[in-house]
Amino acid sequence: MTSTVTHEDMGTQVEEVLRQRFTAHSENAQAYGSEFASLWRSAATHALGGKLVRPRLLLDIHRALAPVPTIEQASAAIDVATHIELLHYAFLLHDDVIDGDLTRRRGPNLIGALAAESPGSTEEASLHWARSSAILMGDLLLSAAVMGFARADLSQPTRLRLLDLVEQTILETVAGEHTDVALSHGIVAPDLHTVLNMSVYKTATYSFSLPLRAGAMLAGASSSAEDALHLVGRHLGLAYQLQDDLLCVFGDHRVHGKDAFSDLREGKETAIIAYARSTPAWSRIERAFGSDDLTMQQATEIRDRLRECGAEAFVTGLIADQREAVQTLLSEAEASGEISADAAATIAAVATRLDGRRS
């Protein structure tokens, strides 16, 4: 009789596998100096303890499509889910460098912690050390994630399909980040279409489409099921990013853990700002938008004007549109037999959790 493993076991194992990966890397790094080993330990401290949104999404869809996995199937799903989380943290590190962020999860991020601990002669030197370390660690984790996907215990055809998926995912995510920076510096026009496409590429592709498609792939689902989940992931991920944009401007920074009004200070071009640009209120908003020394009072005034001009309500409506698209796609995929009723319900539950999200 084939051995099986419960979904609960799979969920708890992801964090443990992540911990083991960082421990092994930290021990190996000791041969290259105490500072390098310390960097790995610091990275582990900041990477572990997260919500594991992406691994859990993979495991949820895997459970729905393969409800009684064998030990081998479960092990492969845990392995791939773990390396998706490593990929996520690599992207976060690079994103924090690009955005100049020093905090995350209501405390210092890796850059903020390293800068505070650095014996650099000046603040500039300490920040350069910290940001350089974050870039290098991001590179290492990106490499570790890709090697992890390549080494997963999968059949050769499945491994090649997974690697093709990961390669396309990384390409689209970097393209999205590149457009985000271009938008912030006025290199491309900040119209709503460009902003929404950027959000899909930067967030939805790796945070939702990748885990959904990978979970389906590992469960042996059809290519048509993968295609359906890819589209679902794009709409679900866009809703998630739009919700994140709202939280950064209108949410409570003590709950969501990012710098208060960091998006306004950085001049981040979001759907909120794209809408505001089309209203008479923009002439009063743009005076301080993107100012490095934006005060709390100025940020609060911008927030209030964004709310008054209808930007908050507009983006809330966009989120509702994405959720409706998700439900339509799920209903069609379930009716055609591409995905099971359990898989559709699993994803619908994820979409529902967006309501009332505060962090």
Buried (B, 14 or more C-beta within 10 A) or exposed (E): EEEEBEBEEBBEBBBEBBEEBBEEBBEEBEEEEEEBBBBBEBBBEBBBEBEBBBBBBBBBBBBBBBEEBEEEBBBBBBBBBBBBBBBBBBBBBBBBBBBBBBBBBEEBBBBBBBBEBBEBEEEEEBBBBBBEBBBEBBEBBBEBBBEBBBEBEBEEEBBEBBBEBBEEBBEBBBBBBBBBEBBBEEEBEBBBEBBBBBBBBBBBBBBBBBBBBBBBBBBEBEEEBBBBBBBBBBBBBBBBBBBBBBBBBBBEBEEBBBBBBBBBBBBBBBBBBBBBBBBEBBEBBBEBBBBEEBEEEBBEBBBEBBBEBBBBEBBEEBBBEBBEBBBEBBEBBBEEEBBBEBBBEBBBEBBEEBEEBEB
